[in-house]
Amino acid sequence: MNFPMEIPIFQFFYWVVNAPSLGGIVASLVGGGSVLAYFLTLRWIADGGSTGDSEVYSYPTPALHHHESE
């Protein structure tokens, strides 16, 4: 690829892309963030399932059994 290396922003991008240590750091942050989000989601689901206030929906309701058609 031919980048215009005289422009500072392209020099910065080239430095970021070609630096192995920065690439490893970015990959570690993305991977760690994904694993953290996964475990926080599982904790959120587990906390929601252990709540004491469960709502009970009865279906069909008694009103539907005695509904008269017009």
ZINOR-V443102 format. One record per backbone hydrogen bond with DSSP energy under -1.0 kcal/mol. NH is the residue of the N-H (numbers start at 1). CO is the residue of the C=O. If there is no record, write none. Layout:
# ZINOR-V443102
nh | co
NH | CO
NH | CO
This chain:
# ZINOR-V443102
nh | co
5 | 3
7 | 4
11 | 7
12 | 8
13 | 9
14 | 10
15 | 11
16 | 12
17 | 13
18 | 14
23 | 19
24 | 20
25 | 21
26 | 22
27 | 23
28 | 24
29 | 25
30 | 26
31 | 27
32 | 28
33 | 29
34 | 30
35 | 31
36 | 32
37 | 33
38 | 34
39 | 35
40 | 36
41 | 37
42 | 38
43 | 39
44 | 40
45 | 41
46 | 42
47 | 43
48 | 44
49 | 45
54 | 52
64 | 61
66 | 62
